[in-house]
């Protein structure tokens, strides 16, 4: 029991440190925003705003317009919300082996929701990765690294790495092309005739002196 209490306290300290750091970051981010000119418009307007926020956030109204991706996001958002109860119970069990959330902790419907949303979140995350992978493949097939593609997380980082790779290759190709042009310019100015032949002995390039000698103009 003592070991579990120590572990629970250590977990608490780590979680509070991470949450506190995130809270500070969010507070600083909020402070960078411009001050709103809106003033208090009465309780009725406040209720309208609150109702709209509930519909947009809790109901995911706009996201559900995206059909399948919206539904996947809906299940992900609500899934993590419902599954937070498992985190609470797991944390409480560090101090009390028989811990349950008061009133609802031992209800069968809560267990069903946890299992249902656990599977739903897994399927939603798999679909999310599949959809982003499909978009990445379509972007690669275009053969244009400058084409617009908006991906986040791991997939966004992968796109950035690919773009940097393309840019690096383009820079190397431009450098080689510039060196080739400098080399050809130097040969062009040579008083000696110079020919470049392909594998079959056909002339691919000649400088001005060779062209004059061979009557290639």
Buried (B, 14 or more C-beta within 10 A) or exposed (E): EEEEEEEBEEEEEEEEEEEEEEEEEEEEEEEEEEEEEEEEEEEEEEEEEEEEEEEEEEEBBEBEEEEEBBBBBBBBBBBEEBBEBBEEBEBBBBBEEEBBBEEEBEEEEBEEBBEEBBEBBEBBBEBBEEBBEEBBEEBBEEEEBEEEBEBEEEBBEBBEEBBEEBEEEEEEEEEEEEEEEEEBEEBEEEEEBBBEEEEEEEEEBBBBBBBEEEEEE
